[in-house]
Amino acid sequence: MPESVQTYTLREAAQRLGVAESTLRGAVREEALPLQVLRIGDRTLIPKVQLDALLGGSRQADEQARLCADLDRMQELLGLSVAVVTQMLALQGALATVAAELARRAAQTVDHQREHVDVPDANVSR
């Protein structure tokens, strides 16, 4: 996709999210996306910057795509509405963010404790 393109079609956005285009179309219809959707004539477009920010980079995009595919299967198996599946996905993302923040804080605490522990010099004879 050329760098000048500022939007994704529903097909492109669905591929990035790892869901079926019909699933994304249903989410748009139910207004269940945490994104601005642009309707121009009979075309529905999603701003590239918003979708990319939602996905948060390639590693997170891969994880997001996997989660979306899992939730897509859950929707099919359990007959859940697109809105419920979207809310589940948002909760999963929020939990991942909280877990990452807790891990970061734990690492900071360990680093802080290491800085303040009095470790005897191994070269000093007793």
N, C-alpha and C positions, 0 to 999 in steps of 0.2 A: 504494500500500500504506500503510495507516495507520501512523503512527510507533510505535504501541504493539506492533505485530507484531514479534516477536523472532526469527522463523525464516522460512526460505524453504522452499517445497515443492520437490520435485525439478524440477518444470517451471520454476518461477521461477528456481531456481539455475542450471539449464541455460541459460535465456535470458540470465542475467547473465554466464555463462561463454562463451556463444556456441557451445555444443555441443548436439547432439541429446540429448533426454531419455534415450533408450536408452543413449547413450554414458555419461552420468553415472550412470545406474542400474547399468551394468556396472562402473564404477569403484567405486561403493559396494559392490557385491557382492564385488569383488575386494579391498576394503579398501585401495584405492590412492589415496585422497584424503588430503591433509595437513590434514584437518578432522575435527572430532567430528561424527558422524552420530547423530541421535536417531531411534529407532524407537519409535513409539507406536501400538500395535495394528498395523494394516496400512499406516500412514502412515510415511513416511521424511521427516525434516525436517533442515535444515541451519541451524545458528545464524547469524543475520544478521550479528552482529558478526564472526564468524570469516570468513565469505565476503567481507564488505566489506573486512576487513583484508587478506585474501589478494589481493584485487583492487587495493587501495591507492588508491582514488579514481577519479574519472571518467576522467581521461586514461589512467591505467594500465589501467582497466577496459576501455576501448576497445581498447587494444593487446593486453590479455590475451584479449579476445574474438576478435580477429583471429588471434592465435596459436593459440587453441583451435580455431578453425574450420580453420586450416591443418593442425593436427595431426589433427583429425577426418578431413580428406580424406586425410592420409598414412596414417592407420589403415585407411581403406577401401581405398586404392590398394595398400598394401603388406601388408595383412593383419596389422598389428601388434596386439599385445594392448593392452588399455586400460592395464595397468600400465606397459608400455614407453612408451606415448604420454604418460602422466602423468609419468613420470620425465624424458622429453624436455622437457616443458613446465616442470618444476621447474628443470632445467638452464638452459633459456632464460631463465627469470626470474632465476636466480642470476647468469648472465652479464650480464644487463641491469643488475643491482644493482652488480656489480663495475665495469662500464663507467661507470656514473654516479659511483661513488666515485672512480675514476681521473680522470674529467673534473673533479670537484670539487677534488681534490688538485692537479691541474695548474693550475687557475685560482688556487688559493691560492699556489702556487709563483711564478707570474707576478706576482701582486699583491705578494708578498714581495720579489721581485727589483726591481720598480718602486720600492718604498719605499726600497730601499737603493742605488739607482743615483744617482750624483751628476750631476745634470743642470744645466748652467750656466744662469743666468738670462738670458733673451733681452734683457732691458732693460739689462744691464750692458754699457757700451762697453769695448772692448779697447784 
